[in-house]
């Protein structure tokens, strides 16, 4: 069972998180999410537990608990969605070729010759 842990202190380590969850059952993995550019923690993590009943017990026991002066949020992880924003060219409004106004190609001003 995959479990989401939110509102984590940036000081919490994967080992400390694992110790909290071991009280409820066997922990398969712990992953604290980090920023890909700075490498700093983002404040949330995922824990993988072997058994669904152990996972549910961990959620029940740890949700709302204070860990390193932060009240953590613990619940079952939702499946990752494929439409994660990020803005593509197909999503933009404003018309055709150059982003012109009123659908005219080439910009907002009309040229006068």
C-alpha positions as semicolon CSV with decimal commas, in nm:
position;residue;x (nm);y (nm);z (nm)
1;X;0,000;0,000;0,000
2;X;0,134;0,342;-0,100
3;X;0,087;0,619;0,161
4;X;0,120;0,995;0,119
5;X;0,269;1,204;0,404
6;X;0,227;1,580;0,377
7;X;0,326;1,890;0,577
8;X;0,660;1,736;0,665
9;X;0,934;1,935;0,830
10;X;1,228;1,984;0,595
11;X;1,449;1,834;0,870
12;X;1,282;1,490;0,871
13;X;1,497;1,212;0,726
14;X;1,380;0,898;0,547
15;X;1,513;0,689;0,839
16;X;1,309;0,888;1,094
17;X;0,998;0,849;0,882
18;X;1,061;0,476;0,847
19;X;1,089;0,441;1,227
20;X;0,749;0,609;1,272
21;X;0,584;0,366;1,028
22;X;0,761;0,053;1,159
23;X;0,541;0,072;1,467
24;X;0,250;-0,030;1,243
25;X;0,411;-0,295;1,022
26;X;0,671;-0,378;0,761
27;X;0,794;-0,081;0,555
28;X;0,898;-0,161;0,197
29;X;1,028;0,187;0,104
30;X;1,039;0,553;0,204
31;X;1,084;0,837;-0,046
32;X;1,102;1,203;0,056
33;X;1,035;1,413;-0,253
34;X;1,304;1,669;-0,335
35;X;1,328;1,962;-0,575
36;X;1,512;1,848;-0,888
37;X;1,712;2,170;-0,915
38;X;1,803;2,257;-0,555
39;X;1,786;1,906;-0,405
40;X;1,598;2,040;-0,102
41;X;1,297;1,848;0,037
42;X;0,955;1,957;-0,086
43;X;0,775;1,880;0,241
44;X;0,604;1,556;0,145
45;X;0,691;1,189;0,110
46;X;0,560;0,848;0,014
47;X;0,587;0,532;0,221
48;X;0,524;0,188;0,077
49;X;0,394;-0,074;0,321
50;X;0,365;-0,446;0,250
51;X;0,015;-0,496;0,387
52;X;-0,302;-0,293;0,329
53;X;-0,421;-0,352;0,687
54;X;-0,086;-0,233;0,826
55;X;-0,102;0,070;0,597
56;X;-0,452;0,158;0,711
57;X;-0,341;0,124;1,075
58;X;-0,048;0,359;1,007
59;X;-0,278;0,615;0,845
60;X;-0,515;0,595;1,141
61;X;-0,235;0,621;1,395
62;X;-0,017;0,887;1,232
63;X;-0,258;1,128;1,061
64;X;-0,260;1,449;1,266
65;X;0,044;1,350;1,470
66;X;0,312;1,612;1,542
67;X;0,652;1,525;1,400
68;X;0,938;1,776;1,443
69;X;0,693;2,052;1,538
70;X;0,472;1,997;1,229
71;X;0,130;1,831;1,224
72;X;0,159;1,575;0,946
73;X;-0,113;1,468;0,704
74;X;-0,117;1,095;0,630
75;X;-0,351;0,926;0,382
76;X;-0,359;0,671;0,103
77;X;-0,173;0,796;-0,203
78;X;-0,387;0,863;-0,507
79;X;-0,274;0,733;-0,845
80;X;-0,064;0,979;-1,042
81;X;-0,255;1,155;-1,318
82;X;-0,113;1,203;-1,665
83;X;-0,244;1,558;-1,719
84;X;-0,005;1,742;-1,487
85;X;-0,027;2,090;-1,637
86;X;0,289;2,254;-1,757
87;X;0,132;2,446;-2,042
88;X;0,161;2,331;-2,397
89;X;0,122;2,535;-2,713
90;X;-0,207;2,365;-2,789
91;X;-0,358;2,507;-2,471
92;X;-0,297;2,876;-2,537
93;X;-0,566;3,118;-2,631
94;X;-0,528;3,422;-2,851
95;X;-0,554;3,297;-3,203
96;X;-0,341;3,176;-3,484
97;X;0,009;3,234;-3,594
98;X;0,176;3,495;-3,379
99;X;-0,064;3,514;-3,090
100;X;-0,231;3,807;-3,267
101;X;-0,539;3,974;-3,135
102;X;-0,882;3,903;-3,281
103;X;-0,748;3,600;-3,466
104;X;-0,536;3,798;-3,713
105;X;-0,199;3,646;-3,786
106;X;0,112;3,845;-3,709
107;X;0,019;4,057;-3,412
108;X;-0,231;4,308;-3,285
109;X;-0,161;4,616;-3,502
110;X;-0,275;4,638;-3,852
111;X;-0,019;4,781;-4,089
112;X;-0,113;5,076;-4,303
113;X;0,071;5,134;-4,628
